[in-house]
Structures are given as C-alpha cells and as structure tokens.
Amino acid sequence: MTGSHRTMIQLQAETPPTHLYLFREFLPSPTDREIPDPYGGPLRVYEQCRDEMVEAIPSLVARLKMLVPAK
C-alpha cells in the first residue's frame, strides 16, 4: 500500500479508520515506507513487492507484540 492508497481509504470510508498504517511503516528510518502496487507489472515487480513485504514482517510482528499484553 502506498500513501495515496491510504488517503483513498480514509476519504472513502464512512468513518475513517484511526489506525491505518503502511506495511513498512514500522521499519527503522531511513527506509521507504511505500510498497509500489505491482498490478499489471512484470514478474520481477511482483517479486520485488514480495521481498519488500518479507523485509517488513519482523518489524510488523514486533509492533503487534507491543500491542498485545503478554500472558
């Protein structure tokens, strides 16, 4: 999702979500926060998108763990 995707969701939602983040938003700076939309692109663009998502997963999981109380 890109910043423009987030803006479209916020504008179209009857009640805009209060917590709407980009997938790579929790990576340490400086990092590009956006993952370009691969739709209609060649396979290498989809693979790049996949790689960027895989890179972001550990930071996303760490953020989610901060939000869930430990048992």
Stockholm file with secondary structure:
# STOCKHOLM 1.0

chainA/1-71         MTGSHRTMIQLQAETPPTHLYLFREFLPSPTDREIPDPYGGPLRVYEQCRDEMVEAIPSLVARLKMLVPAK
#=GR chainA/1-71 SS CCHHHHHHHHHHSSSCCSCCCCTTTTSCSSCCCCCCCCTTSCHHHHHHHHHHHHHHHHHHHHHHHHHSCCC
#=GC SS_cons        CCHHHHHHHHHHSSSCCSCCCCTTTTSCSSCCCCCCCCTTSCHHHHHHHHHHHHHHHHHHHHHHHHHSCCC
//
